[in-house]
Amino acid sequence: MDRSPQSSQWRDGRFRNPQPLWNDTRGMLGAMFRRDPNASPQAELPVVHPTRADLAAEAPPGLRATWLGHSTVYLDVDGTRILTDPVWGKRASPLGWAGPKRFYAPLIALDEVPVPQVVAISHDHYDHLDEGTLRRLKDWDTRFVVPLGVGARLIRWGVPAGRVTELDWWESVRVGELEVVLVPARHASGRGLRDKDKTLWGGFAFLGPRHRAYFSGDTGMFPGLADIGERLGPFDLAMIEAGAYNPAWPDWHLGPEQAVQAHRMVRGRVLLPIHWGLFNLAAHGWTEPVERVLAAADQVGVTVALPRPGEGFELSGEPPSRRWWPALPWKTGAEVPIRATLDGRQPIAEGGLP
């Protein structure tokens, strides 16, 4: 039975954010014709191809992360393995011949991936929920944890209903020794013209016996990030989306500077920027998100992990920090500020949230 209408986030036939999303329609149209010449890589990237043994190896410190591009991360939290937003498809699109195309091929064959105990999916947009990938995962003996309404999609694609757990914000499920909590996010959902916001969106807190990790999914800035930190933090690792942004739609995604601010709000120790470096989803240069994250993090002393795509790292000692991307021109936060609104009209003043 669909529990969506019983959710406190469900109003007037769809899910709603506590703070509405604001868009500058004219600015959005203009951005389509002002794409940065470096919006996609012009040369092959120095990616890493992890093996099954690499992903399956024990993580003695208790926490290992392997960023596979965009929002796909293979995690080991105190012995429980998690795969977030798995996308092995060629394009983040309903069409096989059009739409954002991957910068590089999948870094490991899907049938070589050790089956995790948890597959966590943050929402149903195409760059986070890939039908072709899920149809190939349908026989995995794993727990699929998704927001309200998303489970129906998985079941239609062949995933057994008994392996799907739908959660509302702040609800949780225990998988072995790991507690998986769906936490609030400020975003939207939908895969077509008639299903806008019919399914819920969210982030995840992965709470192990010794370590805690936060996965933002897609989110704009909102006060609830501080609630996540207070209720479930501090987090040893915070995987926070930092790419695909524009001043014309400042509430949909955080942007680099607000990603660093969100990291502090959720009380993260090490920040892993995600949602960049695989798809061209906005007009900015493809390296700009990480450059701006580093600039903002340096100002406030935030530790940033910078693994190459496919490079695993453990949360012991210093995280990877070598610049593996090319030095390209990029716009600073002062030149192109991304400042969310709270009331759908007025931007938040810089530093306006704790």
Buried (B, 14 or more C-beta within 10 A) or exposed (E): EEBBEEBEBBEEEBBBBEBBBBBBEEBBEEBEEEBBEBBBBEEEBBBBBBEEEBBBBEBEBBBBBBBBBBBBBBBBBBBBBBBBBBBBBBBBBEEEEEBBBBBBEBBBEEEEBBEBBBBBBBBBBBBBBBBBBBEBBBEBEBBBBBBBBBBBBBBEBEBEEEBBBBBBBBBBBEBEBBBBBBBBBBBBBBBEEEBEBBBBBBBBBBBBEEBBBBBBBBBBBBBBBBBBBEEBBEBBBBBBBBBBBBBBBBBBBBBBBBBBBBBBBBBBBBBBBBBBBBBBBBBBBBBBBBBBBBBBBEEEEBEBBBBBBBBBBBBEEEBBEEEBBEEBEBBBBEEBBBBBBBEEEEBBEEEEBE
